[in-house]
Amino acid sequence: MDQISHIPQSTAASLKASRIAKNYSLEDLAIATGLTVSEISVAEDELGTAPSSHVERIKHALA
């Protein structure tokens, strides 16, 4: 089972900044990662909690 944890503010902000810098919409990133827009939004939320596997999928797509 995926570990669900609080996403550090710096990680959440970094994910969102990287997505915007690459001109990806939430929908574009959802397609690239196989995640839903909602799952990506949680990972980008400084107060959100998301499975670490989701964060890794997003980081991989934005690399």
ZIURCOR-V94552 format. One record per backbone hydrogen bond with DSSP energy under -1.0 kcal/mol. NH is the residue of the N-H (numbers start at 1). CO is the residue of the C=O. E is the energy in kcal/mol with one decimal. If there is no record, write none. Layout:
nh=[NH:NH]
co=[CO:CO]
e=[E:E]
This chain:
nh=[5:7:12:13:14:15:16:17:18:19:20:21:22:23:24:29:30:31:32:33:34:40:41:42:43:44:48:50:52:55:56:57:58:59:60:61:62]
co=[50:48:8:9:10:11:12:13:14:15:16:17:18:20:19:25:26:27:28:29:30:36:37:38:39:40:45:5:3:51:52:53:54:55:56:57:58]
e=[-1.4:-1.8:-2.5:-2.7:-2.0:-2.6:-2.1:-2.7:-2.6:-2.3:-2.4:-2.6:-1.6:-1.7:-2.6:-2.3:-2.1:-2.0:-2.2:-2.1:-2.2:-2.0:-2.6:-2.1:-1.6:-1.8:-1.7:-1.6:-2.5:-1.6:-2.4:-2.1:-2.3:-2.6:-2.5:-2.1:-1.8]
